[in-house]
Amino acid sequence: MLDTRCRKYVDKYFDKTSEYLINLRLKPTQVTVIALVTGIFASIVYYFDNIVIAILLLWVSGFLDAVDGTMARKMKAITKTGTLLDICFDRVVELVFIIVFALKHQDSTFALLCLTSAIVLSMSVFLTSGMLMENKGKKSFHYQAGLMERTEGFIMFTIMMILNSFMRIMAFIYAGLVLFTAMQRLIDATRALSIGGNL
């Protein structure tokens, strides 16, 4: 939701950073990899109880994850490989964080398993609808908005790190929100495909 509705307010920051990184002769895919490594490192830092640093690194990772796409558009270097890596690396960061949460908070394993399952379902709907529906946006495939997008996920991970004594409850809440998003996207996509005569 925030990614879709608030993007216009932060685009200028992505633009300035992308120009700076382009001047450093970095390629979008290289920034994608840096975002991945930073996100994984953030989870490791959390494991060793450096919560503030972990949160900062997580958001740096998310910021760079948005900047790489801006760079690709500016450089006219949008590729299918870049799209593939971007989506896969996003999931890697999420999964690594969930694994670290499970290692540190073993009483929350089932709740985190439910969260992982909800993410798998939501991403399945998101990617399938993106493939089947006509793309009218800037991204390389149809981007279907929903309640829980990338920014909301980072907000939830941040809350889970800060309120880690309530990890199980927060994981169930997060899973419920992601599941709602999956159903929201499934219903919207079904309607759109039905109207378009593709159902």
Backbone as CSV, one residue per row, in Angstrom:
resi,resn,N_x,N_y,N_z,CA_x,CA_y,CA_z,C_x,C_y,C_z
1,MET,0.826,-1.199,0.000,0.000,0.000,0.000,0.866,1.257,0.000
2,LEU,1.843,1.309,0.908,2.726,2.479,0.990,3.602,2.594,-0.250
3,ASP,4.064,1.457,-0.771,4.893,1.482,-1.969,4.143,2.129,-3.129
4,THR,2.853,1.852,-3.209,2.045,2.359,-4.308,1.626,3.806,-4.093
5,ARG,1.166,4.124,-2.897,0.564,5.437,-2.645,1.565,6.524,-2.252
6,CYS,2.686,6.129,-1.667,3.637,7.135,-1.168,4.894,7.252,-2.014
7,ARG,4.984,6.471,-3.073,6.199,6.470,-3.902,6.523,7.868,-4.417
8,LYS,5.498,8.619,-4.824,5.732,9.947,-5.403,6.398,10.913,-4.424
9,TYR,6.242,10.651,-3.108,6.818,11.549,-2.106,8.294,11.271,-1.850
10,VAL,8.741,10.074,-2.204,10.140,9.701,-1.931,10.954,9.489,-3.205
11,ASP,10.305,9.614,-4.348,11.001,9.402,-5.617,12.221,10.304,-5.777
12,LYS,12.124,11.535,-5.269,13.253,12.466,-5.418,14.516,11.956,-4.723
13,TYR,14.328,11.249,-3.605,15.482,10.689,-2.887,16.083,9.516,-3.667
14,PHE,15.207,8.701,-4.264,15.685,7.604,-5.102,16.420,8.151,-6.321
15,ASP,15.872,9.233,-6.901,16.495,9.834,-8.082,17.901,10.347,-7.775
16,LYS,18.028,11.099,-6.679,19.328,11.676,-6.326,20.354,10.590,-6.020
17,THR,19.916,9.578,-5.269,20.839,8.487,-4.931,21.230,7.701,-6.171
18,SER,20.260,7.455,-7.046,20.557,6.699,-8.267,21.560,7.450,-9.143
19,GLU,21.413,8.766,-9.240,22.357,9.571,-10.023,23.765,9.498,-9.424
20,TYR,23.829,9.541,-8.088,25.124,9.456,-7.404,25.792,8.107,-7.677
21,LEU,25.017,7.034,-7.601,25.570,5.697,-7.818,25.947,5.478,-9.282
22,ILE,25.175,6.069,-10.176,25.512,5.981,-11.601,26.835,6.685,-11.872
23,ASN,27.023,7.825,-11.223,28.282,8.571,-11.370,29.475,7.783,-10.828
24,LEU,29.180,6.889,-9.890,30.235,6.009,-9.363,30.474,4.806,-10.270
25,ARG,29.739,4.793,-11.388,29.844,3.729,-12.398,29.336,2.378,-11.896
26,LEU,28.427,2.418,-10.944,27.792,1.184,-10.487,26.639,0.828,-11.419
27,LYS,26.414,-0.456,-11.593,25.307,-0.936,-12.416,24.128,-1.308,-11.512
28,PRO,22.905,-1.266,-12.034,21.730,-1.606,-11.222,21.837,-2.972,-10.557
29,THR,22.331,-3.961,-11.294,22.441,-5.313,-10.738,23.438,-5.360,-9.581
30,GLN,24.488,-4.574,-9.670,25.464,-4.511,-8.577,24.826,-3.937,-7.319
31,VAL,23.968,-2.942,-7.488,23.263,-2.348,-6.346,22.265,-3.356,-5.781
32,THR,21.655,-4.151,-6.648,20.744,-5.212,-6.199,21.475,-6.200,-5.297
33,VAL,22.687,-6.559,-5.694,23.496,-7.492,-4.897,23.909,-6.850,-3.577
34,ILE,24.278,-5.571,-3.613,24.643,-4.860,-2.383,23.455,-4.828,-1.414
35,ALA,22.258,-4.600,-1.961,21.045,-4.597,-1.130,20.830,-5.965,-0.483
36,LEU,21.070,-7.022,-1.248,20.941,-8.389,-0.729,21.915,-8.631,0.416
37,VAL,23.184,-8.332,0.178,24.224,-8.571,1.193,23.950,-7.747,2.452
38,THR,23.520,-6.507,2.274,23.216,-5.645,3.418,22.052,-6.209,4.226
39,GLY,21.034,-6.707,3.531,19.878,-7.291,4.216,20.244,-8.536,5.001
40,ILE,21.048,-9.401,4.393,21.488,-10.623,5.086,22.350,-10.263,6.294
41,PHE,23.239,-9.304,6.108,24.096,-8.873,7.210,23.260,-8.293,8.349
42,ALA,22.176,-7.599,8.011,21.284,-7.034,9.029,20.702,-8.140,9.908
43,SER,20.318,-9.247,9.290,19.755,-10.355,10.064,20.797,-10.970,10.993
44,ILE,22.043,-11.066,10.515,23.128,-11.604,11.343,23.393,-10.685,12.532
45,VAL,23.383,-9.389,12.268,23.588,-8.397,13.332,22.480,-8.518,14.382
46,TYR,21.253,-8.738,13.928,20.147,-8.921,14.880,20.374,-10.165,15.740
47,TYR,20.864,-11.225,15.111,21.095,-12.468,15.845,22.024,-12.237,17.040
48,PHE,22.961,-11.303,16.878,23.904,-10.997,17.956,23.446,-9.795,18.787
49,ASP,22.133,-9.528,18.735,21.463,-8.574,19.626,21.801,-7.102,19.392
50,ASN,22.307,-6.769,18.220,22.529,-5.363,17.879,21.305,-4.845,17.120
51,ILE,20.230,-4.610,17.857,18.935,-4.337,17.239,18.921,-3.045,16.433
52,VAL,19.460,-1.980,17.002,19.430,-0.678,16.312,20.187,-0.744,14.994
53,ILE,21.374,-1.326,15.014,22.180,-1.434,13.797,21.479,-2.336,12.785
54,ALA,20.877,-3.418,13.268,20.155,-4.341,12.386,19.008,-3.625,11.681
55,ILE,18.274,-2.797,12.406,17.159,-2.059,11.819,17.665,-1.065,10.776
56,LEU,18.739,-0.366,11.101,19.309,0.602,10.150,19.763,-0.095,8.867
57,LEU,20.448,-1.214,9.015,20.924,-1.954,7.846,19.760,-2.504,7.028
58,LEU,18.718,-2.950,7.704,17.533,-3.461,7.004,16.941,-2.382,6.101
59,TRP,16.809,-1.164,6.629,16.219,-0.071,5.859,17.151,0.429,4.764
60,VAL,18.453,0.350,4.997,19.413,0.675,3.929,19.246,-0.322,2.780
61,SER,19.094,-1.587,3.139,18.869,-2.633,2.142,17.599,-2.347,1.339
62,GLY,16.538,-1.984,2.037,15.279,-1.685,1.359,15.377,-0.466,0.466
63,PHE,16.101,0.540,0.932,16.283,1.763,0.144,17.035,1.457,-1.151
64,LEU,18.123,0.693,-1.028,18.907,0.335,-2.209,18.099,-0.546,-3.154
65,ASP,17.213,-1.351,-2.587,16.363,-2.212,-3.396,15.423,-1.389,-4.275
66,ALA,15.052,-0.213,-3.808,14.216,0.685,-4.610,15.064,1.485,-5.591
67,VAL,16.266,1.838,-5.170,17.158,2.662,-6.008,17.603,1.907,-7.256
68,ASP,17.826,0.602,-7.143,18.330,-0.139,-8.310,17.363,-0.071,-9.488
69,GLY,16.062,-0.091,-9.187,15.075,0.020,-10.253,15.088,1.392,-10.899
70,THR,15.258,2.427,-10.066,15.354,3.796,-10.590,16.582,3.925,-11.484
71,MET,17.681,3.332,-11.056,18.897,3.355,-11.869,18.672,2.676,-13.216
72,ALA,18.015,1.524,-13.188,17.776,0.771,-14.426,16.938,1.588,-15.408
73,ARG,15.942,2.297,-14.888,15.106,3.117,-15.772,15.887,4.309,-16.328
74,LYS,16.701,4.938,-15.487,17.494,6.085,-15.943,18.519,5.675,-17.008
75,MET,19.101,4.509,-16.804,20.139,4.029,-17.713,19.563,3.257,-18.898
76,LYS,18.216,3.114,-18.895,17.532,2.317,-19.921,18.137,0.924,-19.982
77,ALA,18.315,0.369,-18.776,18.972,-0.938,-18.658,18.084,-1.937,-17.930
78,ILE,16.756,-1.802,-18.118,15.834,-2.753,-17.509,15.938,-4.082,-18.249
79,THR,16.252,-5.134,-17.525,16.409,-6.458,-18.129,15.585,-7.487,-17.374
80,LYS,15.288,-8.581,-18.031,14.551,-9.670,-17.381,15.391,-10.291,-16.266
81,THR,16.703,-10.335,-16.501,17.609,-10.873,-15.474,17.570,-10.002,-14.221
82,GLY,17.590,-8.689,-14.413,17.523,-7.768,-13.284,16.235,-7.920,-12.501
83,THR,15.125,-8.067,-13.221,13.824,-8.273,-12.567,13.821,-9.563,-11.769
84,LEU,14.359,-10.625,-12.370,14.427,-11.926,-11.701,15.235,-11.844,-10.413
85,LEU,16.425,-11.260,-10.501,17.293,-11.159,-9.324,16.658,-10.285,-8.241
86,ASP,16.040,-9.193,-8.654,15.425,-8.270,-7.701,14.349,-8.970,-6.877
87,ILE,13.460,-9.697,-7.547,12.374,-10.384,-6.857,12.910,-11.506,-5.977
88,CYS,13.839,-12.288,-6.513,14.394,-13.417,-5.742,15.175,-12.941,-4.519
89,PHE,15.980,-11.905,-4.694,16.792,-11.402,-3.585,15.920,-10.795,-2.487
90,ASP,14.800,-10.179,-2.873,13.857,-9.663,-1.869,13.372,-10.792,-0.973
91,ARG,13.025,-11.906,-1.597,12.533,-13.044,-0.821,13.640,-13.655,0.041
92,VAL,14.862,-13.666,-0.476,15.985,-14.206,0.301,16.155,-13.428,1.598
93,VAL,16.121,-12.090,1.516,16.267,-11.258,2.718,15.146,-11.559,3.708
94,GLU,13.918,-11.656,3.215,12.789,-11.952,4.098,12.955,-13.312,4.765
95,LEU,13.323,-14.316,3.972,13.450,-15.670,4.511,14.603,-15.784,5.505
96,VAL,15.713,-15.125,5.216,16.846,-15.162,6.143,16.451,-14.539,7.472
97,PHE,15.712,-13.439,7.430,15.251,-12.819,8.674,14.333,-13.760,9.446
98,ILE,13.421,-14.415,8.758,12.497,-15.343,9.420,13.266,-16.506,10.044
99,ILE,14.270,-17.013,9.334,15.096,-18.102,9.874,15.833,-17.645,11.129
100,VAL,16.394,-16.445,11.084,17.102,-15.911,12.253,16.136,-15.704,13.412
101,PHE,14.945,-15.203,13.123,13.928,-15.042,14.169,13.621,-16.399,14.811
102,ALA,13.495,-17.437,13.970,13.178,-18.778,14.478,14.318,-19.333,15.331
103,LEU,15.556,-19.040,14.935,16.708,-19.516,15.700,16.788,-18.844,17.071
104,LYS,16.461,-17.556,17.112,16.552,-16.806,18.370,15.311,-16.952,19.245
105,HIS,14.178,-17.203,18.616,12.911,-17.268,19.352,12.210,-18.576,18.995
106,GLN,12.745,-19.667,19.520,12.278,-20.988,19.121,10.837,-21.272,19.545
107,ASP,10.331,-20.538,20.511,8.938,-20.703,20.905,7.980,-20.096,19.875
108,SER,8.542,-19.376,18.905,7.727,-18.713,17.881,7.824,-19.412,16.524
109,THR,8.404,-20.600,16.493,8.658,-21.294,15.231,7.380,-21.526,14.434
110,PHE,6.326,-21.984,15.096,5.078,-22.268,14.369,4.487,-20.990,13.780
111,ALA,4.507,-19.911,14.552,3.978,-18.634,14.069,4.793,-18.144,12.870
112,LEU,6.105,-18.326,12.921,6.957,-17.910,11.815,6.765,-18.811,10.596
113,LEU,6.437,-20.080,10.831,6.109,-20.986,9.727,4.820,-20.529,9.046
114,CYS,3.856,-20.107,9.843,2.600,-19.576,9.290,2.876,-18.318,8.465
115,LEU,3.771,-17.481,8.966,4.144,-16.265,8.241,4.785,-16.616,6.898
116,THR,5.705,-17.571,6.914,6.362,-17.992,5.672,5.352,-18.528,4.673
117,SER,4.412,-19.322,5.145,3.380,-19.891,4.275,2.518,-18.794,3.664
118,ALA,2.170,-17.800,4.466,1.366,-16.682,3.971,2.121,-15.899,2.903
119,ILE,3.425,-15.694,3.117,4.241,-14.980,2.129,4.314,-15.755,0.826
120,VAL,4.472,-17.084,0.916,4.524,-17.927,-0.285,3.220,-17.796,-1.069
121,LEU,2.090,-17.855,-0.369,0.795,-17.741,-1.033,0.622,-16.367,-1.672
122,SER,0.943,-15.326,-0.920,0.786,-13.966,-1.421,1.668,-13.714,-2.641
123,MET,2.915,-14.177,-2.594,3.817,-13.974,-3.716,3.396,-14.793,-4.930
124,SER,2.798,-15.959,-4.699,2.302,-16.776,-5.810,1.200,-16.034,-6.559
125,VAL,0.280,-15.443,-5.799,-0.800,-14.662,-6.413,-0.222,-13.438,-7.121
126,PHE,0.695,-12.745,-6.435,1.296,-11.520,-6.974,2.010,-11.776,-8.298
127,LEU,2.847,-12.803,-8.334,3.638,-13.087,-9.535,2.771,-13.643,-10.665
128,THR,1.797,-14.484,-10.323,0.924,-15.040,-11.354,0.054,-13.963,-11.982
129,SER,-0.519,-13.099,-11.154,-1.338,-12.009,-11.693,-0.473,-11.042,-12.497
130,GLY,0.765,-10.839,-12.042,1.683,-9.974,-12.771,1.996,-10.514,-14.154
131,MET,2.022,-11.833,-14.277,2.293,-12.465,-15.564,1.066,-12.428,-16.483
132,LEU,-0.118,-12.587,-15.899,-1.334,-12.719,-16.693,-2.004,-11.399,-17.056
133,MET,-1.800,-10.374,-16.220,-2.489,-9.102,-16.433,-1.632,-8.132,-17.243
134,GLU,-2.297,-7.276,-18.009,-1.596,-6.307,-18.849,-0.822,-5.306,-17.997
135,ASN,0.411,-5.059,-18.380,1.262,-4.131,-17.639,1.086,-2.712,-18.167
136,LYS,0.639,-1.802,-17.291,0.446,-0.411,-17.684,1.310,0.543,-16.851
137,GLY,2.199,-0.017,-16.042,3.026,0.809,-15.159,4.468,0.902,-15.615
138,LYS,5.310,1.461,-14.720,6.725,1.656,-15.022,7.536,0.387,-14.853
139,LYS,7.036,-0.536,-14.020,7.807,-1.741,-13.726,7.784,-2.690,-14.911
140,SER,8.634,-3.716,-14.845,8.779,-4.622,-15.977,7.653,-5.661,-16.066
141,PHE,6.753,-5.669,-15.098,5.564,-6.522,-15.168,4.454,-5.837,-14.375
142,HIS,3.233,-6.311,-14.532,2.108,-5.688,-13.839,2.300,-5.786,-12.319
143,TYR,2.297,-4.639,-11.661,2.484,-4.592,-10.211,1.121,-4.410,-9.554
144,GLN,0.684,-5.439,-8.841,-0.630,-5.398,-8.199,-0.491,-4.904,-6.766
145,ALA,-1.089,-3.765,-6.493,-1.011,-3.185,-5.149,-1.776,-4.038,-4.142
146,GLY,-1.413,-3.871,-2.867,-2.099,-4.604,-1.808,-1.810,-3.972,-0.463
147,LEU,-2.473,-4.477,0.559,-2.292,-3.923,1.908,-0.844,-4.036,2.366
148,MET,-0.266,-5.228,2.202,1.104,-5.472,2.657,2.045,-5.543,1.462
149,GLU,2.844,-4.496,1.303,3.851,-4.482,0.258,5.223,-4.480,0.928
150,ARG,6.252,-4.158,0.180,7.623,-4.269,0.698,7.856,-3.371,1.918
151,THR,7.395,-2.124,1.844,7.612,-1.194,2.956,6.908,-1.657,4.218
152,GLU,5.666,-2.129,4.081,4.940,-2.640,5.250,5.656,-3.839,5.860
153,GLY,6.261,-4.657,4.994,7.031,-5.789,5.490,8.224,-5.346,6.318
154,PHE,8.902,-4.300,5.868,10.037,-3.769,6.621,9.573,-3.163,7.947
155,ILE,8.422,-2.535,7.916,7.869,-1.971,9.159,7.580,-3.098,10.152
156,MET,6.993,-4.183,9.663,6.678,-5.307,10.549,7.944,-5.963,11.082
157,PHE,8.955,-6.154,10.234,10.222,-6.717,10.703,10.852,-5.816,11.762
158,THR,10.750,-4.515,11.561,11.297,-3.567,12.529,10.585,-3.700,13.868
159,ILE,9.269,-3.753,13.828,8.480,-3.908,15.063,8.817,-5.230,15.739
160,MET,8.973,-6.280,14.941,9.289,-7.600,15.496,10.647,-7.602,16.192
161,MET,11.591,-6.843,15.655,12.903,-6.753,16.296,12.846,-5.936,17.585
162,ILE,12.097,-4.834,17.545,11.993,-3.975,18.730,11.198,-4.674,19.836
163,LEU,10.090,-5.289,19.455,9.224,-5.980,20.426,9.445,-7.480,20.346
164,ASN,10.708,-7.883,20.375,11.017,-9.299,20.153,10.489,-10.233,21.238
165,SER,10.141,-9.680,22.393,9.548,-10.528,23.435,8.121,-10.938,23.060
166,PHE,7.558,-10.265,22.066,6.218,-10.606,21.563,6.313,-11.182,20.152
167,MET,7.417,-11.850,19.850,7.684,-12.346,18.507,6.552,-13.222,17.978
168,ARG,6.060,-14.147,18.797,5.021,-15.058,18.320,3.754,-14.306,17.930
169,ILE,3.325,-13.379,18.781,2.114,-12.601,18.508,2.302,-11.755,17.251
170,MET,3.460,-11.104,17.146,3.720,-10.239,15.996,3.787,-11.046,14.702
171,ALA,4.345,-12.252,14.774,4.429,-13.106,13.585,3.039,-13.523,13.118
172,PHE,2.165,-13.855,14.069,0.788,-14.213,13.706,0.049,-13.013,13.103
173,ILE,0.263,-11.832,13.660,-0.376,-10.625,13.119,0.107,-10.366,11.702
174,TYR,1.409,-10.454,11.521,2.013,-10.237,10.205,1.469,-11.261,9.200
175,ALA,1.408,-12.522,9.622,0.884,-13.579,8.749,-0.560,-13.297,8.347
176,GLY,-1.355,-12.832,9.298,-2.750,-12.517,9.007,-2.876,-11.385,7.995
177,LEU,-2.038,-10.365,8.141,-2.069,-9.227,7.210,-1.628,-9.650,5.811
178,VAL,-0.613,-10.504,5.736,-0.138,-10.987,4.437,-1.195,-11.876,3.790
179,LEU,-1.853,-12.712,4.605,-2.915,-13.576,4.083,-4.076,-12.737,3.552
180,PHE,-4.425,-11.679,4.258,-5.466,-10.765,3.788,-5.070,-10.170,2.433
181,THR,-3.799,-9.783,2.306,-3.296,-9.215,1.065,-3.395,-10.223,-0.073
182,ALA,-3.066,-11.490,0.226,-3.154,-12.536,-0.797,-4.586,-12.683,-1.299
183,MET,-5.549,-12.691,-0.369,-6.953,-12.815,-0.749,-7.418,-11.578,-1.515
184,GLN,-6.962,-10.415,-1.071,-7.284,-9.155,-1.731,-6.796,-9.176,-3.183
185,ARG,-5.564,-9.579,-3.377,-4.997,-9.626,-4.720,-5.664,-10.695,-5.579
186,LEU,-5.984,-11.834,-4.975,-6.619,-12.920,-5.718,-7.989,-12.489,-6.232
187,ILE,-8.766,-11.841,-5.371,-10.100,-11.378,-5.757,-10.003,-10.313,-6.849
188,ASP,-9.112,-9.348,-6.661,-8.947,-8.273,-7.646,-8.499,-8.824,-9.003
189,ALA,-7.534,-9.750,-8.973,-7.017,-10.317,-10.214,-8.090,-11.144,-10.920
190,THR,-8.859,-11.911,-10.156,-9.923,-12.727,-10.735,-10.955,-11.854,-11.430
191,ARG,-11.314,-10.767,-10.778,-12.275,-9.840,-11.378,-11.727,-9.206,-12.649
192,ALA,-10.488,-8.755,-12.593,-9.874,-8.108,-13.748,-9.745,-9.061,-14.937
193,LEU,-9.330,-10.278,-14.663,-9.179,-11.262,-15.737,-10.532,-11.670,-16.293
194,SER,-11.535,-11.719,-15.424,-12.889,-12.065,-15.865,-13.451,-10.985,-16.788
195,ILE,-13.256,-9.728,-16.422,-13.718,-8.609,-17.240,-12.988,-8.576,-18.580
196,GLY,-11.708,-8.936,-18.529,-10.909,-8.927,-19.747,-11.141,-10.150,-20.634
197,GLY,-12.020,-11.034,-20.200,-12.333,-12.213,-20.981,-11.282,-13.295,-20.919
198,ASN,-10.460,-13.248,-19.858,-9.380,-14.236,-19.736,-9.673,-15.317,-18.710
199,LEU,-10.915,-15.399,-18.285,-11.251,-16.389,-17.259,-12.239,-17.381,-17.820
